[in-house]
Amino acid sequence: MAEDVAGDGRERTVTPSDSTNGPAPFDLDAASRIRREYGAWAPIYDWFARSTASVGGVRDGCVAALDLEPGDTVVDFGCGPGVNFPALRETVGPDGRVVGVDVTGPMLERARGLVERRGWENVAVVQGDATRPPVRSADGVLSTFVTSLFADPYAVVCTWCDLADHVVVTNFAPHGGRAANAALWGFAQLNARLFDVEAGDPLRQLQARTAESRRALVDCLDSVVYRDYLFGTIRLHAGYRAD
């Protein structure tokens, strides 16, 4: 049984489902789509992500939710150009280790460039698919705005829960007011190919994939907390395994 603590301080009891965990399915088409779409706008994304890294406190909230200690190892799935690296490295300290994993070559080139410029010897960048993690274990796993891209986020997040005791997943989700949700709808439509939105309501798809990410944490770990950011358009879920 898991306890779900909302951002407003209320507590809820959640019963895990009877679903059994299986390996996350490898989707070659999805991996190719993500490589193509993310790779095409890597320069713009790099600039945009860095210039908005502190907006709304989302990334700082993600790192805080990981509850890491100096010397820990943390894996950043879908690391992109390495926007999370500075905060993660500061948290684990010089004796800790940060591993960035991404499937997109141009993004990884920018992440490696950042590591080289900063001279970070305890930050590694690895090309790999998050559905088949190229790591065996870690103290924490972070994924920001990635699971919304997967057709089966439940299986992927369950795989991550096998790697670490602390797993933090942040997604786009329509939990805001009318104006905020309209802006999110426009963003999803603009990136329809990236999110694999072929038909129907993109907000419903984002909501469903966010819910599946949360369900995986509830089923695989012992406690789950969540918090909303940016007028309810971003939801952070953090899952923890009891000591």
C-alpha positions in Angstrom: 0.0 0.0 0.0 1.3 3.5 -0.8 0.5 6.8 0.6 -0.1 9.7 -1.8 0.5 13.1 -0.3 -0.8 15.9 -2.4 1.0 19.2 -2.8 -1.7 20.8 -0.6 -0.7 18.6 2.3 -3.7 16.2 2.2 -3.0 12.5 2.5 -4.6 9.8 0.5 -4.3 6.0 0.7 -3.7 4.2 -2.6 -3.9 0.5 -3.2 -1.5 -0.9 -5.8 -3.1 -2.6 -8.8 -2.7 -6.3 -9.5 -0.6 -5.6 -12.6 2.6 -7.6 -12.9 5.8 -5.9 -14.0 7.3 -6.9 -17.2 10.2 -5.5 -19.3 9.5 -2.2 -21.0 8.8 -2.9 -24.7 11.4 -1.6 -27.1 9.7 0.6 -29.8 12.1 1.2 -32.7 9.7 3.6 -34.4 9.3 5.6 -31.2 13.1 5.8 -30.7 13.6 6.9 -34.3 10.8 9.5 -33.9 12.4 11.0 -30.7 15.8 11.1 -32.3 14.5 12.8 -35.4 12.3 15.4 -33.7 14.5 16.2 -30.8 17.6 16.2 -32.9 16.2 18.7 -35.4 15.7 21.4 -32.8 18.5 20.6 -30.4 20.2 24.1 -30.7 16.9 25.9 -30.0 16.0 23.5 -27.2 19.4 23.9 -25.6 19.0 27.7 -25.4 15.4 27.5 -24.3 15.9 24.9 -21.6 18.8 26.7 -20.1 17.1 30.1 -20.2 14.0 28.7 -18.5 15.7 26.2 -16.2 14.7 28.2 -13.0 11.2 29.2 -14.2 8.5 28.0 -11.8 11.0 26.1 -9.6 10.3 22.9 -11.4 13.9 21.6 -11.8 14.9 22.6 -8.3 11.8 20.8 -7.0 12.8 17.7 -8.9 16.3 17.6 -7.4 14.9 18.3 -3.9 12.4 15.5 -4.3 15.1 13.0 -5.1 16.3 13.4 -1.5 19.9 12.5 -2.5 22.9 12.6 -0.2 26.6 13.5 -1.0 28.3 10.5 -2.6 25.1 9.2 -4.2 24.7 8.2 -7.9 21.8 9.6 -9.9 20.7 8.8 -13.4 19.0 11.5 -15.5 17.0 9.7 -18.2 16.3 11.9 -21.3 19.0 14.3 -20.1 18.9 16.4 -23.3 21.7 19.0 -23.3 22.3 18.5 -19.5 20.1 21.2 -18.0 19.7 19.2 -14.8 23.4 18.4 -14.4 24.5 21.5 -12.4 21.8 21.0 -9.7 22.3 17.2 -9.6 26.1 17.5 -9.3 25.8 20.1 -6.5 23.5 17.7 -4.6 25.7 14.6 -4.8 28.9 16.5 -4.4 32.4 15.7 -5.8 32.3 12.2 -4.5 28.9 11.4 -6.1 28.2 10.6 -9.7 25.7 11.9 -12.3 24.9 9.8 -15.4 23.0 11.4 -18.2 21.2 9.1 -20.7 19.6 10.2 -23.9 18.8 8.6 -27.3 19.4 11.7 -29.4 22.9 12.3 -30.7 22.8 16.2 -31.1 21.4 16.5 -27.6 24.2 14.4 -26.2 26.9 16.4 -28.1 25.7 19.5 -26.3 25.6 17.6 -22.9 29.1 16.4 -23.5 30.2 19.9 -24.4 28.8 21.2 -21.1 30.6 18.6 -19.1 33.9 19.3 -20.9 33.6 23.1 -20.4 32.9 22.7 -16.7 35.6 20.1 -16.2 33.2 17.7 -14.4 35.0 14.4 -13.9 32.1 12.8 -12.0 29.5 13.4 -14.8 29.1 10.8 -17.5 27.0 11.0 -20.7 25.7 7.8 -22.3 23.7 7.3 -25.5 20.9 4.8 -24.8 17.2 4.2 -24.8 15.4 4.9 -21.6 13.2 1.8 -22.2 16.4 -0.3 -22.0 18.5 1.5 -19.3 22.2 1.1 -19.9 22.8 1.2 -16.1 22.3 -1.5 -13.5 21.6 0.5 -10.3 21.6 4.0 -8.8 20.5 5.8 -5.7 18.1 8.0 -7.6 16.5 8.3 -11.0 15.2 11.5 -12.5 13.2 12.0 -15.7 11.9 15.5 -16.7 9.3 15.7 -19.5 10.2 12.4 -21.0 7.5 9.8 -20.1 4.9 11.7 -22.0 6.7 10.6 -25.2 6.2 6.8 -24.5 3.2 4.8 -25.6 3.6 2.6 -22.5 5.1 4.8 -19.7 3.9 2.3 -17.0 6.4 -0.3 -18.2 9.2 2.2 -18.6 8.8 3.7 -15.1 8.5 0.2 -13.6 11.9 -0.6 -15.1 13.4 2.5 -13.6 12.0 1.5 -10.2 14.0 -1.6 -10.4 17.2 0.5 -10.6 16.8 2.9 -7.7 15.0 3.5 -4.3 14.1 7.1 -5.3 12.5 7.9 -8.6 11.2 11.3 -9.7 9.2 11.8 -12.8 7.9 15.1 -14.1 5.3 15.4 -16.9 3.1 17.8 -18.7 -0.5 17.4 -17.5 -3.7 19.5 -17.8 -4.4 20.2 -14.1 -4.6 24.0 -14.5 -7.3 26.4 -15.3 -8.8 27.0 -18.8 -6.1 29.4 -19.9 -3.2 27.3 -18.7 -4.7 24.2 -20.3 -5.2 26.0 -23.6 -1.6 27.0 -23.6 -0.6 23.4 -22.9 -2.9 22.2 -25.7 -1.2 24.6 -28.1 2.2 23.4 -27.1 1.2 19.7 -27.5 -0.2 20.5 -31.0 2.9 22.3 -32.0 4.9 19.2 -31.0 2.3 16.7 -32.2 4.9 14.5 -34.0 7.2 14.4 -30.9 4.4 13.4 -28.6 3.0 11.0 -31.3 -0.4 12.7 -31.2 -2.1 11.4 -34.3 -5.8 12.1 -33.5 -8.1 13.0 -30.6 -7.4 15.2 -27.7 -3.7 15.8 -26.9 -4.5 16.9 -23.4 -6.2 13.6 -22.7 -3.2 11.8 -24.0 -0.8 13.8 -21.7 -3.1 13.2 -18.8 -3.3 9.4 -19.5 0.5 9.0 -19.7 1.0 11.1 -16.6 -1.4 8.8 -14.8 0.4 5.7 -16.0 3.7 7.1 -14.8 2.2 7.6 -11.4 0.6 4.2 -11.3 3.9 2.6 -11.9 5.4 4.4 -9.0 2.5 3.4 -6.8 2.7 -0.2 -7.8 6.5 -0.6 -7.6 7.5 1.6 -4.6 6.3 2.2 -1.1 5.2 5.9 -1.1 4.4 8.5 -3.7 4.1 12.3 -3.4 3.2 14.8 -6.0 3.3 18.5 -6.6 2.0 20.8 -9.4 3.9 23.6 -11.1 3.3 26.4 -13.6 -0.4 26.8 -13.0 -1.1 23.1 -13.0 0.5 22.3 -16.4 3.4 20.3 -14.9 3.1 17.6 -12.4 5.9 16.0 -10.4 5.6 12.5 -9.0 8.3 11.2 -6.6 8.3 7.6 -5.5 10.3 6.1 -2.6 11.2 2.6 -1.4 11.2 2.2 2.3 14.5 1.6 4.0 
